[in-house]
Amino acid sequence: MASRDPVADLRRIAFLLERANEATYRVRAFRSAAATVAALGPAELAERAAAGTLAELSGVGDVTARCVTESLAGEEPVYLRRLAATEGTDLQGAAAVLRAALRGDCHAHSDWSDGGSPIEEMALAAVEIGHEYLVLTDHSPRLTVARGLTAARLRRQLDHVAKVNDALPEGFRILTGIEVDILADGSLDQEDELLARLDVVVGSVHSNLRDDSARMTRRMLAAIENPHLDILGHLTGRKVAAAGAGDKAHRGGRTRPPSDFDLTRVLAACVEHGKAVEINCRPDRLDPPKRMLTVAVEAGCLFSIDTDAHAPGQLDWQRYGCERAALCGVPVDRVVNSWPADRLLAWTSGHSGGN
């Protein structure tokens, strides 16, 4: 029986563990093993598998060594087979239509801020999922707990993304972006000149989430009116209990109630200024709540169904947002990441008079 690709099998296991919101240490075990195995020559790999010495290698344990041995023997690793058997059911009806229409993801993080993987690995995972683009939206400076990017680091990232794009498969590209903090006065936490250079700007509230309704409303309205903002991220800031241990930035099972603000005024401002409301797909967010999402549909809002991914496997969480969007009657043509990249960029450029 012809051998399989053990590196691909290890990476697939890591991807499925991330998608299932499993603990980071489990994911890291398989990604580390994949990196170690990839560095070996085929002859040494085969010799070690035959001799049973794979687990002596740094980054390879008993479980990952067994997976490699099974893969080299032409067998689907038992660990991978078990994960694949519990992937869940396919999306149905309107949810499936929405998911099939999505061409990209407008909210994702890398290890430049609080994500767990390099930009290149996030991009390749997006390619495997079938996306045409991925918007890289690492955090802004004041979110120090998430290693937010200073202006200087963001400029270096823009240069790095340009180089990565040159090496990616034809038909896919990383779009430049940021998840910028909406500050207490509603201003955005990055230099205007840099925000104007970015393809997509997601603005989110991360601090003082318990502000009273009037203050929070003023803050959100000021951000929506800012010509650089394109998408209002995780609308209420809520956290809900999620299955699985999650990634290093979001695990712990903490819950948080939604912020209090004038929903009608905030949604009306989004419509007036042509800004999108994010449907955040993270299992620990699922924001906005369905009752608010229904109001946003009725108000005529645009939407972006985003994973807020901090690891490659989490890029496949869009199914959760699509299920909620379908339940609330979100029309496909109002989902901005169902648009081709050129149309998306024309829309974002229209907010600031051209990036």
C-alpha positions in Angstrom: 0.0 0.0 0.0 1.4 3.4 -1.0 2.3 5.6 2.0 0.4 8.8 2.8 1.9 12.2 3.6 2.5 12.1 7.4 3.1 15.9 7.6 -0.2 16.6 5.9 -2.0 14.1 8.2 -0.5 15.7 11.3 -1.4 19.2 10.1 -5.0 18.0 9.3 -5.3 16.6 12.8 -4.2 20.0 14.3 -6.6 21.8 12.1 -9.5 19.6 13.2 -8.6 20.0 16.9 -8.6 23.8 16.4 -11.9 23.7 14.7 -13.3 21.6 17.6 -12.0 24.3 20.0 -9.7 21.8 21.8 -6.9 22.8 24.1 -3.9 24.6 22.6 -1.4 22.1 24.0 -3.0 19.3 22.0 -2.9 21.3 18.8 0.7 22.4 19.4 1.8 18.7 19.9 0.7 17.8 16.3 2.0 21.0 14.7 5.4 20.6 16.4 5.5 17.0 15.3 4.6 18.0 11.7 7.5 20.5 11.7 10.0 18.0 13.0 8.9 15.3 10.5 9.0 17.8 7.6 12.7 18.5 8.4 13.7 14.8 8.1 14.8 13.2 4.9 12.5 10.4 3.6 15.2 7.7 4.3 15.7 8.7 8.0 12.0 9.0 8.5 11.4 5.5 7.2 14.3 4.1 9.2 13.1 5.6 12.5 9.5 4.4 11.8 10.7 0.9 11.2 13.0 1.0 14.3 10.3 2.6 16.5 12.5 5.5 17.4 10.4 8.4 16.1 9.4 9.4 19.7 13.0 10.0 20.5 12.9 13.1 18.3 12.2 16.5 19.8 8.6 17.5 19.3 7.4 14.0 18.6 5.6 12.0 21.3 4.1 8.5 21.4 0.8 9.5 19.9 2.2 11.6 17.1 4.8 8.9 16.3 2.0 6.3 16.0 0.2 8.6 13.5 3.4 9.0 11.4 3.9 5.2 11.4 0.4 4.6 10.3 0.6 7.2 7.6 3.8 5.8 6.2 2.2 2.4 6.0 -0.5 3.9 3.8 -3.2 3.9 6.5 -5.3 6.8 7.6 -4.1 7.5 11.2 -6.6 6.2 13.7 -6.5 9.6 15.5 -7.4 11.4 12.3 -10.1 8.9 11.5 -11.8 9.4 14.9 -11.6 13.2 14.6 -13.1 13.1 11.1 -15.9 10.8 12.3 -17.0 13.5 14.8 -16.8 16.5 12.5 -20.5 17.1 12.7 -23.3 17.2 10.2 -23.3 19.3 7.0 -25.0 22.6 6.9 -28.5 22.6 5.5 -30.8 25.0 3.6 -30.2 28.7 3.9 -27.2 28.2 6.2 -25.5 26.0 3.5 -26.3 28.6 0.8 -24.7 31.4 3.0 -21.6 29.3 3.7 -21.1 28.4 0.0 -21.4 32.1 -0.9 -18.6 33.3 1.4 -15.4 34.1 -0.5 -13.3 35.2 2.5 -13.0 36.1 6.1 -12.6 39.7 7.3 -11.4 39.1 10.8 -8.4 36.9 11.7 -5.3 37.1 13.8 -1.7 35.9 13.5 1.2 35.5 15.9 2.1 39.1 15.3 -0.5 39.9 18.0 -2.4 37.2 20.1 -2.8 34.6 17.4 -1.0 31.3 17.6 0.3 30.8 14.0 2.3 32.7 11.5 0.6 34.7 8.7 1.7 32.2 6.1 0.1 29.3 7.9 -3.2 31.2 8.4 -3.2 32.1 4.7 -2.6 28.5 3.6 -5.4 27.2 5.8 -7.7 29.8 4.2 -6.7 28.5 0.8 -7.4 24.9 1.8 -10.9 26.0 3.1 -11.6 27.5 -0.3 -11.4 31.2 0.4 -10.3 33.7 -2.2 -9.0 36.2 0.4 -8.3 36.5 4.1 -8.2 39.9 5.9 -5.4 40.0 8.5 -6.7 42.0 11.5 -4.2 41.9 14.3 -4.9 44.1 17.3 -4.0 47.8 17.8 -1.4 49.2 20.3 -3.5 49.9 23.4 -4.6 46.2 23.7 -1.2 45.3 25.2 -2.5 42.0 26.6 -2.9 40.9 23.0 0.5 42.3 21.9 -1.2 45.0 19.8 0.8 46.4 16.9 2.4 49.8 17.2 2.4 51.9 14.1 6.0 50.8 13.4 5.2 47.1 13.8 2.1 47.5 11.6 4.2 49.1 8.9 6.6 46.1 9.0 3.6 43.8 8.8 2.4 45.5 5.7 5.8 44.9 4.0 5.7 41.3 5.2 2.2 40.7 3.8 3.3 42.0 0.4 6.1 39.4 0.3 3.8 36.6 1.5 1.3 37.5 -1.2 3.9 37.1 -3.9 4.4 33.5 -2.8 0.8 32.4 -2.4 -1.2 30.4 -4.9 -2.7 32.4 -7.8 -6.3 33.5 -7.1 -5.8 34.0 -3.4 -4.5 37.0 -1.5 -4.2 38.4 2.0 -5.9 41.7 2.4 -4.3 44.1 4.9 -6.4 45.1 7.9 -6.6 45.7 11.6 -8.9 45.1 14.5 -8.6 48.6 15.9 -9.8 49.4 19.5 -12.6 51.8 19.8 -11.4 54.1 22.5 -13.4 55.7 25.3 -14.2 58.8 23.2 -15.0 56.8 20.1 -11.7 57.5 18.3 -9.7 54.6 16.7 -6.5 53.3 18.2 -4.1 53.8 15.3 -2.7 56.6 13.1 -5.1 57.9 10.5 -2.4 57.6 7.8 -2.0 53.9 8.5 -5.7 53.3 8.7 -6.1 54.9 5.3 -3.6 52.5 3.8 -5.4 49.3 5.0 -7.8 47.4 2.9 -10.3 46.7 5.7 -10.7 48.2 9.2 -12.6 46.3 11.9 -13.4 48.4 14.9 -14.2 46.7 18.3 -14.8 47.8 21.9 -12.5 45.9 24.2 -12.4 48.2 27.3 -14.9 49.8 29.7 -17.6 47.3 28.5 -19.8 48.2 31.5 -20.1 51.9 30.5 -23.7 53.2 30.9 -25.9 53.1 27.8 -25.5 56.8 26.9 -21.8 56.8 27.1 -21.4 53.5 25.2 -23.8 54.7 22.5 -21.9 58.0 22.0 -18.7 56.0 21.8 -20.0 53.5 19.2 -21.6 56.3 17.1 -18.4 58.3 16.9 -16.5 55.2 15.7 -19.2 54.4 13.1 -19.0 57.9 11.8 -15.2 57.7 11.4 -14.4 57.3 7.7 -11.7 54.7 8.3 -14.0 52.1 10.0 -15.6 49.5 7.8 -16.9 46.8 10.1 -18.2 47.0 13.6 -16.7 44.0 15.4 -18.4 41.8 17.9 -21.2 44.2 18.5 -22.0 43.7 22.2 -18.7 42.4 23.5 -20.5 39.5 25.2 -18.9 36.1 26.1 -20.8 32.9 26.3 -19.8 29.5 27.6 -18.3 27.5 24.8 -17.5 23.8 24.5 -13.9 22.9 24.4 -10.9 24.5 26.0 -10.2 27.0 23.3 -7.1 28.9 22.2 -4.7 30.6 24.5 -6.3 34.0 24.1 -9.9 33.0 24.8 -10.0 29.8 26.9 -11.2 29.6 30.5 -15.0 29.4 30.1 -15.6 33.0 31.3 -18.9 34.6 30.5 -19.7 38.3 30.1 -23.0 40.0 29.6 -23.5 42.2 26.5 -22.8 45.9 26.7 -25.7 48.3 27.1 -26.3 50.8 24.3 -29.1 52.2 22.1 -29.3 49.5 19.5 -31.7 51.4 17.2 -29.4 54.4 17.0 -26.2 52.3 16.5 -27.8 50.2 13.7 -29.3 53.3 12.0 -25.8 54.9 12.0 -24.3 51.7 10.4 -27.0 51.9 7.6 -26.5 55.7 7.1 -22.7 55.4 6.8 -22.7 52.1 4.9 -20.8 50.2 7.6 -21.2 46.4 8.2 -22.2 44.7 11.5 -20.0 41.7 12.2 -21.6 38.3 12.8 -18.8 36.9 15.0 -18.6 33.1 14.7 -16.5 32.3 17.7 -18.2 29.8 19.9 -17.5 31.9 23.0 -18.9 35.0 21.4 -21.7 34.3 18.8 -22.2 38.0 18.7 -24.7 39.7 18.2 -27.4 37.7 19.9 -30.1 36.5 17.6 -32.7 39.0 18.8 -30.3 41.9 17.9 -29.3 40.2 14.6 -33.0 40.1 13.6 -33.3 43.8 14.4 -30.2 44.5 12.3 -31.7 42.6 9.3 -34.9 44.6 9.6 -32.9 47.9 9.8 -31.2 47.1 6.5 -27.7 46.6 7.8 -24.8 45.1 5.9 -23.0 42.2 7.5 -19.7 40.4 7.6 -19.6 36.7 8.8 -16.2 36.4 10.4 -14.4 33.9 12.5 -12.2 36.1 14.6 -9.8 33.2 14.2 -6.7 33.0 16.3 -5.5 29.7 14.8 -5.8 28.0 11.3 -8.5 25.5 12.2 -10.7 28.2 13.6 -11.1 29.7 10.1 -13.6 26.9 9.6 -15.9 28.3 12.3 -17.9 30.3 9.7 -20.5 27.6 9.8 -21.6 28.8 13.3 -22.2 32.4 12.0 -24.0 31.1 8.9 -26.4 29.0 11.0 -27.3 32.1 13.1 -27.5 34.3 10.1 -29.9 31.9 8.3 -32.1 31.7 11.4 -32.4 35.5 11.4 -33.0 35.9 7.7 -29.7 37.6 6.7 -29.8 38.0 2.9 -26.7 36.7 1.1 -26.3 39.9 -1.0 -25.9 42.0 2.2 -23.0 39.9 3.4 -19.8 41.8 2.4 -17.5 38.8 2.5 -19.7 37.0 -0.1 -18.5 39.7 -2.5 -15.4 39.3 -4.7 -12.3 41.0 -3.3 -12.5 43.9 -5.8 -16.1 44.7 -4.9 -15.2 44.5 -1.2 -12.3 46.9 -1.6 -14.4 49.3 -3.6 -16.9 49.3 -0.7 -14.2 50.0 1.9 -12.5 52.6 -0.2 -15.8 54.5 -0.5 -15.8 55.1 3.3 -12.6 57.1 3.3 -12.7 58.5 -0.2 -10.1 56.0 -1.4 -7.4 54.1 0.5 
